[in-house]
Amino acid sequence: MELFINMGIKAVKMDDIANKLGISKRTLYETCDNKEELLFECAKMYKKKREIKTKELIKECNSAMDILLRMYKQKIEECKVVNPQFYLDIVKYPKITAFFEEDAAEKKRHFLKFLNRGINEGYFRADVNYNLLVNSHEILSKSIVMENLYKKYTMEELFFNLIFVSFRGFCTKKGIEEMDFYLEMNTNTNNTDTPRHP
């Protein structure tokens, strides 16, 4: 998965994978018939690892805002190592595309549930159409790749201007104060601590 993410799917040959694993190509083909099957298994394992990491992160957090800001930071770090070609190549593999679409739908359900927690805790506004917001973010994410915006801007710039600003928009005064404090700490002092909790 590391090779696929760093180089793009098309650029990775079965020879590259066999060499990376220190096995023969024959042994590799005995395990998986083709690249798509191997990629599918990699994607499933990647999802499981990400879910475990997310659950651990949530356990360490004290509030919905804490979770939001730490997930935001984690997502930026993940995207730094992903070659945008990976997303462009995915569409050529229907089975993998369907898997990621199903995963995205599942994450959407969890995110909407999470937003309700933020509303109840007083961090997020209750008058926002969050289904519309999530759908617009999905379209935005696809446009970033299709319009090659990643070639003109860093992931930090893209996430801050398109995602962080949007997050700030659905926050209450309490949420905005927390986000501004996080931004001040991470911009001015490079402090990576979690947000404060008055």
Steps between C-alpha positions, in 0.01 A plus 500: 500500500793729572620459140154557353447814710844649437534422130146458369349164405597492134867574571533202737583170332463156654880476478529809720270346759683167500833678544361717780374190681815302433315217325486363147236621258380141473434490874314830472275366223428191710356736760318741267406437137543861389570855610135590555449208738814598689393865513158397632657302786734793572206740509310281749804475727564876472139568602527274806822669613348844451191402701715375788705821492184711498346315794819547700502871417136541606568331834771758570272796425273684742256661259369511145715806430808320626422211263434730205827690533715191556335318208558807283869495586522123446336528158751762389787275604349207310445702183860620497617150401226423249588548135192663337548256212373232740153658494507537122599134456231368735220565249649234271424232759120469546524258794731734688293806409188331638687411819616858557154638420349264759767606747428868429127444560579332832729785605229747405252327734754508784583865434135607510458315830816668627364842402197440721737445791665834420160671494407351835834613649443855373786509248303470174200696373163324496361701206738362231393244238784256563392257228541781248834596657638144479380459140669825399825384662485177297462698176777735609740212570444353154547840337835550675630187329332549162604867474859419606487755782748284692763608246448869580453484876629298793266265687518734799378791283220294349381361831519832680319707237242243394447286809616685811321820398184297437531332840532840665183609321278245671643565846329690778682780681634238741623287210659794320696598811632143523597490133670839514698391804605182315600703195698749707687223683584306184584802281701714737678250722475173306345358816321176415314458827128431500256790540426660837178428685374789716 
